[in-house]
Amino acid sequence: MSDEAGAISVLIADDQRLLRAGFRVILGSEPGIDVVGEAADGQEAVEAARSLRPAVVLMDIRMPNMDGLEAAGVILTETDCRVLILTTFDSDEYVYAALRAGASGFLLKDAPREQLIAAVRSVAAGDALIDPSITRRLIQQFALATKPSSQDPRELESLTPRERDVLRLVAQGLTNAEIASRLTVEESTAKSHVGRILMKLHLRDRVQAVVLAYESGFVTPENRS
């Protein structure tokens, strides 16, 4: 998933050539990040992801031939690439679809350079939902739009009481540092709890944990706190 030097390999998928060039300049100039390819539509993105196997795919939503959400679904099904959704449309309908498709992040195209770089590094490291200010609003909207089942998945029974507490906080969009502060533990301890939760529930990242928490009814808008 990384090149021989250990850099984070990135595929940029956007139908606007100038934007692709801009992202390439920003990311290509950053130590430890290697832009390995570009795609001008969803189908090209799928084919490039299959052949290049980048660590992270920067994926625009609105593209010809195959839109970014459909392409993300194929990529996440067929490869172990992580997808960071890029869009100019701060619209909840895209957020729901991106989360359900398994995207590891959702970032507006006009985000600052530093935020783009941080997002790529965060997603490559297995973290997700990287902008807390956006994250919590998105999670709230996602939760309100989700119709939970009446019972927890059986897998949740494997979690300890503390891990269930941590999952509730993850579902609120809290970072490891914020979880640690809330539970009065070290950040490394909170990170370990999150890691064990993902392992026990067979989840790829925190986004999948958020989706599971709400869709199962384990967390609802009424019991978030």
DOSEFI-748075 format. One line per field, with one value per residue: residue number from 1; residue in one letter; x, y, z of N, C-alpha, C in turn. Coordinates in Angstrom, 3 decimals. Example, Ala and Ser with C-alpha at 12.3 -4.5 7.8 and 13.67 -1.06 7.14 Angstrom:
DOSEFI-748075
num = (1/2)
residuo = (a/s)
nc1 = (13.190/12.850)
nc2 = (-5.690/-2.250)
nc3 = (7.800/7.080)
cac1 = (12.300/13.670)
cac2 = (-4.500/-1.060)
cac3 = (7.800/7.140)
cc1 = (13.200/12.900)
cc2 = (-3.300/0.030)
cc3 = (7.800/7.870)
***
This chain:
DOSEFI-748075
num = (1/2/3/4/5/6/7/8/9/10/11/12/13/14/15/16/17/18/19/20/21/22/23/24/25/26/27/28/29/30/31/32/33/34/35/36/37/38/39/40/41/42/43/44/45/46/47/48/49/50/51/52/53/54/55/56/57/58/59/60/61/62/63/64/65/66/67/68/69/70/71/72/73/74/75/76/77/78/79/80/81/82/83/84/85/86/87/88/89/90/91/92/93/94/95/96/97/98/99/100/101/102/103/104/105/106/107/108/109/110/111/112/113/114/115/116/117/118/119/120/121/122/123/124/125/126/127/128/129/130/131/132/133/134/135/136/137/138/139/140/141/142/143/144/145/146/147/148/149/150/151/152/153/154/155/156/157/158/159/160/161/162/163/164/165/166/167/168/169/170/171/172/173/174/175/176/177/178/179/180/181/182/183/184/185/186/187/188/189/190/191/192/193/194/195/196/197/198/199/200/201/202/203/204/205/206/207/208/209/210/211/212/213/214/215/216/217/218/219/220/221/222/223/224/225)
residuo = (m/s/d/e/a/g/a/i/s/v/l/i/a/d/d/q/r/l/l/r/a/g/f/r/v/i/l/g/s/e/p/g/i/d/v/v/g/e/a/a/d/g/q/e/a/v/e/a/a/r/s/l/r/p/a/v/v/l/m/d/i/r/m/p/n/m/d/g/l/e/a/a/g/v/i/l/t/e/t/d/c/r/v/l/i/l/t/t/f/d/s/d/e/y/v/y/a/a/l/r/a/g/a/s/g/f/l/l/k/d/a/p/r/e/q/l/i/a/a/v/r/s/v/a/a/g/d/a/l/i/d/p/s/i/t/r/r/l/i/q/q/f/a/l/a/t/k/p/s/s/q/d/p/r/e/l/e/s/l/t/p/r/e/r/d/v/l/r/l/v/a/q/g/l/t/n/a/e/i/a/s/r/l/t/v/e/e/s/t/a/k/s/h/v/g/r/i/l/m/k/l/h/l/r/d/r/v/q/a/v/v/l/a/y/e/s/g/f/v/t/p/e/n/r/s)
nc1 = (0.814/2.115/4.866/8.201/9.850/8.371/6.492/3.232/1.005/-0.961/-3.947/-5.506/-8.723/-10.672/-12.773/-11.945/-9.252/-7.501/-7.921/-7.049/-4.368/-3.667/-4.057/-2.138/0.241/0.198/0.159/2.246/4.483/4.832/6.691/6.911/4.554/3.263/2.088/0.597/-1.001/-3.646/-7.144/-9.862/-12.522/-15.089/-14.918/-12.321/-11.025/-11.632/-10.341/-7.692/-7.249/-7.433/-5.157/-2.984/-3.203/-3.294/-2.615/-4.396/-7.308/-8.212/-11.304/-13.546/-17.027/-18.997/-18.704/-18.187/-19.412/-19.051/-20.122/-18.468/-19.246/-20.290/-18.020/-16.325/-17.574/-17.096/-14.294/-13.746/-14.830/-13.346/-10.643/-8.048/-7.766/-8.098/-10.649/-10.989/-13.369/-13.916/-15.486/-17.441/-19.846/-21.567/-23.455/-25.884/-26.937/-24.953/-23.087/-24.277/-24.351/-21.632/-20.587/-21.978/-20.995/-18.525/-16.455/-13.532/-13.305/-14.439/-14.181/-14.184/-13.492/-12.344/-10.899/-8.223/-4.748/-3.128/-5.022/-5.900/-3.559/-3.212/-5.528/-5.115/-2.911/-4.053/-6.183/-4.736/-3.430/-5.393/-7.252/-10.190/-12.942/-11.976/-12.211/-13.250/-15.172/-16.828/-17.411/-19.066/-21.486/-22.162/-22.387/-24.520/-26.599/-26.552/-27.277/-29.893/-31.117/-31.039/-32.613/-32.752/-32.153/-33.970/-32.459/-29.170/-26.310/-25.106/-22.371/-21.672/-21.922/-19.524/-17.992/-16.412/-17.745/-16.372/-15.373/-17.749/-18.582/-16.591/-17.140/-19.578/-18.671/-16.972/-18.907/-19.971/-18.183/-15.840/-12.340/-9.396/-7.950/-9.918/-11.698/-10.081/-9.824/-12.492/-12.941/-11.007/-8.429/-5.243/-4.251/-3.161/-4.313/-7.001/-6.770/-5.991/-8.287/-10.094/-8.880/-9.170/-11.927/-12.504/-11.205/-12.583/-15.150/-14.733/-14.197/-13.148/-12.389/-12.913/-15.120/-16.745/-17.383/-18.954/-21.138/-22.116/-22.785/-24.971/-26.761/-27.382/-28.776/-27.521/-26.456/-28.380/-29.917/-31.063/-29.681/-27.064/-25.330)
nc2 = (-1.212/1.114/2.842/1.691/3.210/3.625/5.601/7.166/6.053/7.634/7.998/10.196/11.134/12.933/14.876/17.297/18.703/20.747/20.827/18.275/18.589/20.556/19.247/17.278/18.758/19.829/17.504/16.023/17.463/17.023/15.480/11.953/11.325/10.031/10.626/8.432/8.127/9.316/9.913/10.554/10.025/7.967/5.265/5.106/5.544/3.235/1.277/2.183/1.979/-0.765/-1.628/-0.105/-0.117/1.905/3.458/5.401/6.759/9.708/10.898/12.388/13.267/13.863/12.760/11.857/8.919/6.982/7.674/9.127/7.909/5.412/4.360/4.341/2.397/0.079/-0.005/-0.253/-2.697/-4.443/-3.991/-3.162/-0.505/2.770/5.230/8.657/10.988/13.701/16.810/19.588/20.005/20.522/18.589/16.671/14.314/13.232/12.669/10.634/8.592/8.309/7.470/5.062/3.686/3.100/4.892/6.490/9.091/12.492/15.300/18.742/20.346/22.844/22.888/23.817/23.586/22.284/20.786/18.970/17.460/16.432/14.930/12.913/11.591/10.777/9.104/7.125/6.019/4.660/6.017/8.127/10.280/13.011/15.750/17.315/19.398/19.258/16.594/15.988/17.199/15.832/13.202/13.508/14.147/11.856/9.956/10.732/10.164/7.478/4.361/2.484/-0.994/-3.228/-4.635/-5.117/-6.016/-9.372/-9.467/-7.315/-8.203/-9.216/-7.166/-5.467/-3.775/-1.284/-1.019/-0.786/1.668/3.232/2.845/4.185/6.812/7.055/6.966/9.443/11.005/11.657/12.199/10.144/11.425/13.034/11.090/9.862/11.952/12.238/9.783/9.756/8.563/7.468/8.669/6.704/4.452/4.814/4.659/2.006/0.709/1.437/0.159/-2.546/-2.754/-2.414/-4.677/-6.808/-6.455/-6.790/-4.643/-2.140/0.527/3.597/4.841/2.745/1.755/3.813/3.753/1.148/1.416/3.196/2.087/-0.318/0.383/0.538/2.980/5.889/8.976/9.913/8.778/9.560/10.892)
nc3 = (0.000/0.339/-1.200/-2.088/-0.502/1.677/1.602/1.654/-0.656/-3.136/-4.983/-7.197/-7.938/-9.957/-12.020/-12.948/-14.440/-13.579/-10.825/-10.113/-10.752/-8.921/-6.450/-6.777/-6.774/-4.174/-2.510/-3.587/-2.955/-0.334/2.172/2.417/1.142/-1.831/-4.955/-7.007/-9.198/-11.426/-12.065/-14.244/-14.141/-12.582/-13.446/-14.449/-12.058/-10.585/-12.153/-11.976/-9.223/-8.887/-10.267/-9.289/-6.524/-4.369/-1.158/-0.320/-1.795/-3.240/-3.754/-5.883/-5.798/-7.818/-10.921/-14.386/-16.248/-14.092/-10.896/-7.981/-5.574/-6.295/-7.500/-5.284/-3.721/-5.249/-5.243/-2.496/-2.009/-3.592/-3.103/-0.675/-0.367/1.077/1.137/0.621/0.531/-1.593/-2.016/-3.237/-2.321/0.406/1.523/3.162/2.029/0.456/2.343/3.924/2.001/1.434/3.909/4.234/2.089/2.965/3.083/4.381/5.142/4.772/2.988/2.279/-0.840/-0.716/1.554/3.797/2.820/4.735/6.074/4.157/3.747/6.330/6.477/4.555/5.684/8.094/7.309/5.948/8.089/9.298/10.751/10.907/9.788/10.026/10.536/13.232/13.609/11.398/11.482/13.756/13.181/10.872/11.827/13.547/11.758/10.190/12.094/12.703/10.329/10.154/10.505/13.163/14.027/16.203/18.004/19.399/17.391/17.561/17.819/19.423/21.972/22.683/23.587/26.292/29.234/29.413/26.832/25.433/26.410/25.253/22.527/22.320/22.617/20.442/18.481/18.798/17.567/18.849/19.349/19.994/22.008/23.180/24.048/25.951/27.799/28.594/29.856/31.726/31.329/29.936/26.681/25.045/26.117/25.479/22.711/22.443/23.360/21.317/19.158/19.911/19.883/17.136/16.167/17.446/16.414/13.802/12.045/9.713/10.238/12.147/11.006/10.102/12.590/13.651/11.867/12.366/15.085/15.063/13.142/14.256/16.459/18.847/19.599/19.711/18.554/20.878/23.011/22.943/24.705)
cac1 = (0.000/3.038/5.942/9.348/10.438/7.458/5.599/1.804/0.648/-2.255/-4.577/-6.402/-9.808/-11.489/-12.939/-11.382/-7.802/-6.786/-7.986/-6.132/-3.009/-3.449/-3.887/-0.862/1.306/0.158/0.526/3.537/5.561/4.851/7.509/6.187/3.342/3.616/0.927/0.957/-1.849/-4.807/-8.285/-10.767/-13.902/-15.184/-14.443/-10.859/-10.583/-11.719/-9.282/-6.396/-7.142/-7.173/-3.794/-1.967/-3.395/-2.796/-3.072/-5.534/-7.893/-8.963/-12.394/-14.606/-18.331/-19.666/-17.829/-18.897/-19.291/-19.404/-19.871/-17.472/-19.775/-20.343/-16.633/-15.811/-18.129/-16.386/-12.907/-13.707/-15.195/-12.356/-9.272/-7.926/-7.528/-9.003/-11.194/-11.281/-14.297/-13.750/-16.647/-17.756/-21.240/-21.702/-24.836/-25.996/-27.240/-23.691/-22.419/-24.853/-23.918/-20.192/-20.395/-22.480/-20.104/-17.323/-15.393/-12.865/-13.302/-15.275/-13.469/-14.545/-12.352/-11.707/-10.224/-6.847/-3.703/-2.704/-6.086/-5.849/-2.405/-3.516/-6.581/-4.496/-2.102/-4.951/-6.899/-3.757/-3.081/-6.541/-8.200/-11.250/-13.764/-10.828/-12.497/-14.265/-16.254/-17.745/-17.747/-20.172/-22.740/-22.458/-22.836/-25.858/-27.532/-26.577/-28.024/-31.301/-31.632/-30.906/-33.660/-32.020/-32.817/-34.444/-31.524/-27.751/-25.724/-24.548/-20.955/-21.489/-21.875/-18.125/-17.340/-16.475/-18.476/-15.580/-15.330/-19.058/-18.526/-15.722/-17.868/-20.553/-17.948/-16.548/-20.101/-20.212/-17.154/-14.724/-11.010/-8.821/-7.593/-11.159/-12.199/-9.224/-10.191/-13.822/-12.889/-9.890/-7.389/-4.231/-4.676/-2.753/-5.308/-8.190/-6.442/-6.009/-9.692/-10.665/-8.308/-9.785/-13.316/-12.480/-10.808/-13.664/-16.333/-14.296/-14.419/-11.933/-11.988/-13.890/-16.345/-17.590/-17.873/-20.042/-22.282/-22.654/-23.375/-26.286/-27.671/-27.788/-29.562/-26.700/-26.491/-29.443/-29.815/-31.544/-28.790/-25.698/-24.490)
cac2 = (0.000/2.231/2.518/1.053/4.099/3.726/6.749/6.890/6.157/8.293/8.124/11.351/10.949/14.140/15.123/18.601/18.539/21.730/20.407/17.144/19.125/21.255/18.242/16.595/19.654/19.915/16.240/15.569/18.224/16.672/14.290/10.771/11.108/9.816/10.541/7.373/8.124/10.192/9.398/11.643/9.614/6.868/4.017/5.178/5.413/1.815/0.553/2.586/1.411/-2.195/-1.882/0.600/-0.426/2.988/3.440/6.321/7.304/10.961/10.625/13.367/12.608/14.022/12.515/11.151/7.466/6.348/8.715/8.777/7.019/4.070/3.924/4.045/1.119/-0.990/-0.029/-0.749/-4.104/-5.249/-3.715/-2.682/0.941/3.613/6.281/9.962/11.648/15.143/17.392/20.998/20.016/20.208/18.108/15.473/13.105/12.649/12.168/9.334/7.622/8.091/6.666/3.710/3.033/2.700/5.889/6.757/10.514/13.348/16.572/19.716/20.635/24.117/22.763/24.302/22.645/21.490/19.850/17.916/16.607/15.732/13.951/11.782/10.847/10.188/7.988/6.072/5.407/3.910/6.886/8.563/11.402/13.742/17.131/17.227/20.374/18.707/15.234/15.836/17.535/14.745/12.056/13.805/14.025/10.445/9.245/11.068/9.577/6.029/3.636/1.398/-2.253/-3.259/-5.348/-4.986/-7.181/-10.315/-9.174/-6.330/-8.905/-9.528/-5.980/-5.243/-2.539/-0.112/-0.918/-0.275/3.104/3.855/2.832/5.286/8.069/7.043/7.272/10.879/11.695/12.081/11.692/9.357/12.330/13.454/9.920/9.701/12.990/11.935/8.592/9.947/7.556/7.927/8.596/5.400/3.484/5.008/4.135/0.545/0.305/1.570/-0.909/-3.822/-2.712/-2.666/-6.065/-7.701/-6.289/-7.025/-3.386/-1.584/1.792/4.245/5.126/1.550/1.659/4.784/3.227/0.008/1.871/3.791/1.223/-1.411/0.912/0.599/4.406/6.621/10.415/10.210/8.303/9.852/11.378)
cac3 = (0.000/0.265/-2.118/-1.469/0.495/2.799/1.462/1.480/-2.076/-3.279/-6.300/-7.223/-8.895/-10.098/-13.451/-13.304/-14.567/-12.771/-9.426/-9.955/-10.761/-7.657/-5.394/-7.000/-6.325/-2.711/-1.886/-4.097/-2.318/1.075/2.449/2.875/0.344/-3.230/-5.847/-7.949/-10.375/-11.510/-12.804/-14.616/-13.878/-11.645/-14.023/-14.442/-10.668/-10.228/-12.854/-11.415/-7.880/-9.044/-10.740/-8.501/-5.110/-3.510/0.231/-0.200/-3.018/-3.099/-4.680/-6.070/-5.853/-9.106/-12.062/-15.464/-16.450/-12.822/-9.898/-6.987/-4.547/-6.870/-7.646/-3.944/-3.313/-5.956/-4.754/-1.116/-2.052/-4.307/-2.681/0.707/-0.392/1.860/0.278/1.208/-0.378/-1.785/-2.667/-2.992/-1.916/1.829/1.543/3.978/1.269/0.030/3.541/4.244/0.996/1.590/5.106/4.006/1.119/3.685/2.976/5.656/5.438/3.934/3.065/1.248/-1.715/-0.366/2.859/3.756/2.417/5.885/6.430/3.150/4.058/7.576/6.189/3.865/6.661/9.081/6.679/5.685/9.374/9.797/11.445/10.007/10.244/10.516/10.902/14.291/13.474/10.398/11.883/14.699/12.495/9.954/12.598/14.047/10.648/9.820/13.126/12.578/9.092/10.239/11.218/13.821/14.321/17.589/18.847/19.094/16.746/18.532/18.019/20.487/23.250/22.992/24.126/27.733/29.544/29.078/25.373/25.009/26.692/24.245/21.259/22.349/22.416/19.034/17.698/18.906/16.808/19.699/19.037/21.086/23.096/23.839/24.762/27.124/28.760/29.121/30.716/32.662/31.084/29.000/25.281/24.521/26.587/24.645/21.383/22.552/23.437/19.972/18.342/20.278/19.404/15.690/15.953/17.880/15.570/12.419/11.338/9.117/10.842/13.023/10.264/10.172/13.969/13.771/11.114/13.114/16.343/14.820/12.402/15.140/17.558/20.061/19.906/19.026/18.845/22.233/24.082/22.532/25.801)
cc1 = (0.847/4.155/7.141/9.984/9.535/6.520/4.156/1.464/-0.780/-2.681/-5.569/-7.443/-10.724/-11.601/-12.393/-9.852/-7.034/-6.804/-7.062/-4.692/-2.689/-3.230/-2.541/0.299/1.369/0.685/1.911/4.712/5.713/5.693/6.648/4.886/3.743/2.343/1.274/0.091/-2.986/-5.908/-9.267/-12.236/-13.899/-14.650/-12.924/-10.308/-10.587/-10.568/-7.910/-6.194/-6.827/-5.712/-2.723/-2.029/-2.836/-3.298/-4.347/-5.997/-8.638/-10.048/-13.420/-15.942/-18.926/-18.668/-18.614/-18.616/-19.671/-19.126/-18.951/-17.964/-19.848/-18.932/-16.032/-16.309/-17.405/-14.970/-12.824/-14.081/-14.056/-10.923/-9.245/-7.524/-8.509/-9.416/-11.499/-12.117/-14.051/-14.978/-16.739/-19.171/-21.361/-23.140/-24.928/-26.230/-25.958/-22.947/-22.952/-24.310/-22.436/-19.908/-20.831/-21.611/-18.815/-16.176/-14.823/-12.832/-14.115/-14.725/-13.917/-13.302/-11.640/-11.074/-8.795/-5.868/-3.318/-3.748/-6.129/-4.731/-2.677/-4.560/-5.996/-3.693/-2.991/-5.660/-5.947/-3.393/-4.240/-7.511/-9.241/-12.007/-12.876/-11.094/-13.603/-15.436/-17.287/-18.283/-18.995/-21.516/-23.144/-23.000/-24.252/-26.893/-27.680/-27.433/-29.519/-31.931/-31.640/-32.069/-33.017/-32.849/-33.155/-33.466/-30.092/-27.289/-25.092/-23.088/-20.718/-21.420/-20.442/-17.391/-17.478/-17.296/-17.684/-15.505/-16.658/-19.149/-17.716/-16.436/-18.906/-19.879/-17.412/-17.722/-20.498/-19.178/-15.974/-13.419/-10.517/-8.485/-8.832/-11.787/-11.404/-9.585/-11.537/-13.788/-11.770/-8.880/-6.351/-4.749/-4.309/-3.741/-6.578/-7.958/-6.481/-7.436/-10.339/-10.162/-8.941/-11.242/-13.366/-12.146/-11.957/-14.867/-16.011/-14.580/-13.096/-11.457/-13.134/-15.192/-17.285/-18.155/-19.046/-21.301/-22.931/-23.377/-24.785/-27.244/-28.160/-28.735/-28.796/-26.594/-27.616/-29.271/-30.216/-30.553/-27.334/-24.807/-24.340)
cc2 = (1.262/1.853/1.992/1.914/4.274/4.905/6.288/7.095/6.667/8.301/9.284/11.150/12.160/14.457/16.484/18.532/19.508/21.352/19.219/17.633/19.822/20.290/17.539/17.463/19.692/18.640/15.769/16.279/17.884/15.411/13.128/10.516/11.042/9.674/9.571/7.357/9.109/9.499/10.534/11.275/8.389/5.558/3.979/4.989/3.955/1.042/0.892/2.005/-0.075/-2.462/-1.287/0.270/0.671/2.826/4.260/6.752/8.579/10.926/11.750/12.624/12.669/13.909/11.761/9.652/6.662/7.373/8.200/7.827/5.586/3.509/3.550/2.692/-0.054/-1.138/-0.636/-2.223/-4.968/-5.057/-3.343/-1.214/1.633/4.789/7.528/10.736/13.154/15.696/18.888/21.113/19.562/19.754/16.774/14.210/12.435/12.039/10.786/8.279/7.295/7.210/5.228/2.955/2.568/3.676/6.214/8.238/11.283/14.758/17.492/20.116/21.930/24.083/23.263/23.188/21.706/20.437/18.687/16.935/15.781/14.643/12.715/10.937/10.112/8.967/6.828/5.322/4.613/4.723/7.372/9.737/12.488/15.204/17.142/18.187/19.906/17.370/15.164/16.204/16.404/13.539/12.280/13.622/12.573/9.658/9.494/10.423/8.058/5.438/2.416/0.129/-2.283/-3.935/-5.066/-6.199/-8.081/-10.017/-8.204/-6.983/-9.227/-8.347/-5.922/-3.978/-1.287/0.070/-0.414/1.219/3.828/3.905/3.944/6.626/8.171/7.454/8.737/11.691/12.150/11.445/10.842/10.230/12.762/12.299/9.721/10.709/12.676/10.784/8.657/8.798/8.169/7.792/7.242/4.309/3.585/4.434/2.613/0.018/0.349/0.439/-2.262/-3.893/-3.051/-4.121/-7.017/-7.644/-6.470/-5.803/-2.819/-0.336/2.392/4.563/3.930/1.366/2.607/4.253/2.080/0.466/2.420/2.830/0.055/-0.937/0.949/2.038/5.023/8.100/10.763/9.795/8.542/10.238/10.350)
cc3 = (0.000/-0.681/-1.354/-0.384/1.711/2.729/1.305/0.013/-2.214/-4.744/-6.230/-8.320/-8.884/-11.581/-13.890/-13.270/-13.674/-11.283/-9.175/-9.888/-9.450/-6.504/-5.534/-6.504/-4.800/-2.075/-2.324/-3.472/-0.837/1.301/2.942/2.157/-1.125/-4.058/-6.974/-9.197/-10.277/-12.304/-13.042/-14.455/-12.985/-12.179/-14.061/-13.028/-10.226/-10.864/-12.290/-10.017/-7.942/-9.391/-9.839/-7.012/-4.194/-2.086/0.385/-1.588/-2.652/-4.159/-4.716/-6.162/-7.255/-10.242/-13.127/-15.453/-15.207/-11.739/-8.799/-5.926/-5.057/-7.015/-6.296/-3.465/-3.947/-5.400/-3.362/-1.035/-2.587/-3.827/-1.205/0.746/0.563/0.988/1.100/0.196/-0.390/-2.494/-2.375/-2.440/-0.475/2.073/2.264/3.161/0.792/1.215/3.905/3.297/1.150/2.797/4.868/3.004/1.781/3.568/4.352/6.013/4.423/4.076/1.942/0.453/-1.353/1.019/2.733/3.388/3.557/6.250/5.437/3.456/5.306/7.345/5.523/4.853/7.660/8.514/6.410/6.955/9.970/10.616/10.437/10.596/10.829/10.890/11.962/14.105/12.457/10.882/12.733/14.070/11.561/10.704/13.108/12.940/10.213/10.811/12.984/11.353/9.128/11.022/11.869/13.957/15.805/18.534/18.421/18.302/17.805/18.827/19.172/21.860/23.660/23.618/25.640/27.999/29.173/27.552/24.820/25.282/25.620/22.897/21.211/22.077/20.987/18.153/17.787/18.137/17.633/19.234/20.205/22.288/23.875/24.612/26.053/28.209/29.413/30.127/31.751/32.556/30.156/27.565/24.668/24.932/25.753/23.250/21.380/22.611/22.052/19.077/18.639/19.813/17.916/15.400/16.300/16.942/14.093/11.533/10.845/9.844/11.647/12.303/10.333/11.581/14.192/13.087/11.880/14.377/16.143/14.134/13.249/16.242/18.869/20.551/19.093/19.324/20.263/23.313/23.755/23.699/26.892)
***
